[in-house]
Amino acid sequence: MAHPDETRRALRAAYVFDQMTLEVAALAKGVPVATARRWKLEAKRAGDDWDRARGAQMLAGGGMEDVVRQTLAAMVQQVQATVAEIQSGPDIPPADKVQMLASLGDAYNKLANASRRLMPETDKLGVAMDVLRRLGEFVGKTKPALAGEFVNVLEAFGDEIAKAYS
């Protein structure tokens, strides 16, 4: 059965712009997966590389930041779970625990450094929020009478900082 060009374009858009897998895009557009693969291959031979377009779309559409954020979030969860397992592991010798924790810390630092390079504005947000937190603590210690009102101003300003860096 021949499909109209509109269906081919819709499939390509679902794959490139909506970031669906080819299989899901084919299902969504009512096209057999084998046909979708053939169209993608034919397009590549004709100079339209769907994978390259998809990658460019991901970078242009903020997708890379989303990927980095998701990766960082997953890493933080894994680090927390792994630390808990290491700490509670009764059969793990203490020296091995130290080595495991050091290795885990190294992997986490490498990912954080990569994140800073890929998303400098997120790193700036983290620094800005840390400065605001420290300022709040400082005011609380040195001028406790002002602390209540300062916290209200600081919270509102924190929202402004978050908007500026996100």
C-alpha positions as CSV (number, residue, x, y, z in Angstrom):
1,M,0.0,0.0,0.0
2,A,1.4,3.4,-1.0
3,H,1.5,6.1,1.6
4,P,1.1,9.8,0.7
5,D,4.1,12.1,1.0
6,E,2.3,13.8,3.9
7,T,2.6,10.6,6.0
8,R,6.3,10.3,5.3
9,R,6.8,13.9,6.4
10,A,4.7,13.4,9.5
11,L,6.8,10.3,10.4
12,R,10.0,12.2,9.9
13,A,8.7,15.1,12.0
14,A,7.7,12.7,14.8
15,Y,11.2,11.1,14.7
16,V,13.2,14.3,14.4
17,F,11.2,17.0,16.2
18,D,9.1,15.0,18.7
19,Q,12.1,12.7,19.5
20,M,10.1,9.5,19.2
21,T,11.8,6.3,18.4
22,L,11.4,5.2,14.8
23,E,9.2,2.3,15.9
24,V,6.9,4.5,18.0
25,A,6.7,7.2,15.3
26,A,5.8,4.5,12.8
27,L,3.1,3.1,15.0
28,A,1.8,6.6,15.7
29,K,1.6,7.4,12.0
30,G,0.1,4.0,11.0
31,V,3.2,2.9,9.0
32,P,4.9,-0.5,9.2
33,V,8.3,-0.3,10.9
34,A,10.0,-1.8,7.9
35,T,8.5,1.0,5.7
36,A,9.7,3.6,8.2
37,R,13.2,2.1,8.1
38,R,13.2,2.1,4.4
39,W,12.0,5.7,4.2
40,K,14.7,6.8,6.6
41,L,17.4,4.9,4.6
42,E,16.2,6.4,1.3
43,A,16.2,9.8,2.8
44,K,19.7,9.4,4.0
45,R,20.9,8.3,0.5
46,A,19.2,11.4,-0.9
47,G,21.1,13.6,1.6
48,D,18.4,14.0,4.4
49,D,20.0,12.3,7.4
50,W,17.2,12.0,9.9
51,D,19.5,11.1,12.7
52,R,21.7,14.1,12.1
53,A,18.6,16.3,12.0
54,R,17.3,14.7,15.2
55,G,20.6,15.4,17.0
56,A,20.6,19.1,15.8
57,Q,17.0,19.4,16.9
58,M,17.8,18.1,20.3
59,L,20.7,20.6,20.8
60,A,18.7,23.5,19.4
61,G,15.5,22.8,21.3
62,G,17.2,22.7,24.7
63,G,17.2,18.9,24.5
64,M,20.8,18.6,25.6
65,E,20.1,20.5,28.8
66,D,17.2,18.2,29.5
67,V,19.4,15.2,28.8
68,V,22.1,16.5,31.1
69,R,19.6,17.3,33.9
70,Q,18.1,13.9,33.6
71,T,21.5,12.3,33.7
72,L,22.5,14.3,36.7
73,A,19.3,13.4,38.5
74,A,19.7,9.7,37.8
75,M,23.3,9.9,38.9
76,V,22.4,11.6,42.2
77,Q,19.8,8.9,42.8
78,Q,22.3,6.2,42.0
79,V,25.0,7.8,44.2
80,Q,22.6,8.0,47.1
81,A,21.4,4.4,46.7
82,T,25.0,3.1,46.3
83,V,26.2,5.0,49.3
84,A,23.4,3.5,51.4
85,E,24.3,0.0,50.1
86,I,28.0,0.5,50.8
87,Q,27.3,1.8,54.3
88,S,24.9,-0.9,55.2
89,G,26.9,-3.8,53.6
90,P,28.0,-5.9,56.6
91,D,30.2,-8.2,54.5
92,I,32.2,-5.4,52.9
93,P,35.6,-4.7,54.6
94,P,36.0,-1.1,55.7
95,A,39.0,-0.6,53.3
96,D,36.9,-1.7,50.4
97,K,34.1,0.6,51.5
98,V,36.5,3.6,51.4
99,Q,37.7,2.6,48.0
100,M,34.2,2.2,46.7
101,L,33.1,5.6,48.1
102,A,36.2,7.2,46.6
103,S,35.5,5.7,43.2
104,L,31.9,6.8,43.4
105,G,32.9,10.3,44.4
106,D,35.3,10.5,41.5
107,A,32.6,9.4,39.0
108,Y,30.2,12.0,40.4
109,N,32.7,14.8,40.2
110,K,33.5,13.9,36.6
111,L,29.8,14.0,35.7
112,A,29.4,17.3,37.6
113,N,32.3,18.9,35.7
114,A,30.9,17.7,32.4
115,S,27.6,19.2,33.4
116,R,29.2,22.6,34.1
117,R,30.8,22.5,30.6
118,L,27.6,21.5,28.9
119,M,25.3,23.8,30.9
120,P,27.2,26.8,32.3
121,E,24.0,28.6,33.1
122,T,22.9,25.8,35.4
123,D,26.2,26.0,37.2
124,K,25.8,29.8,37.5
125,L,22.3,29.2,39.0
126,G,23.8,26.8,41.6
127,V,26.5,29.4,42.6
128,A,23.9,32.2,42.8
129,M,21.6,30.2,45.0
130,D,24.5,29.1,47.2
131,V,25.5,32.8,47.6
132,L,21.9,33.7,48.5
133,R,21.7,30.9,51.1
134,R,25.0,32.0,52.6
135,L,23.8,35.6,52.7
136,G,20.7,34.5,54.5
137,E,22.7,32.6,57.1
138,F,25.0,35.5,57.6
139,V,22.1,38.0,58.2
140,G,20.6,35.5,60.6
141,K,23.8,35.3,62.6
142,T,24.8,38.9,62.6
143,K,21.4,40.8,62.4
144,P,18.8,38.4,63.9
145,A,16.2,41.2,64.2
146,L,16.3,41.6,60.4
147,A,16.2,37.8,59.7
148,G,12.5,37.4,59.3
149,E,11.9,40.1,56.8
150,F,15.2,39.4,55.0
151,V,14.1,35.7,54.5
152,N,10.9,37.0,52.8
153,V,12.8,39.2,50.5
154,L,15.4,36.6,49.8
155,E,12.9,34.0,48.9
156,A,11.3,36.3,46.4
157,F,14.6,37.3,45.0
158,G,15.6,33.6,44.8
159,D,12.7,33.1,42.3
160,E,14.0,36.0,40.3
161,I,17.5,34.5,40.2
162,A,16.0,31.1,39.1
163,K,14.1,32.8,36.3
164,A,17.3,34.6,35.1
165,Y,19.4,31.5,34.9
166,S,16.8,28.9,33.7
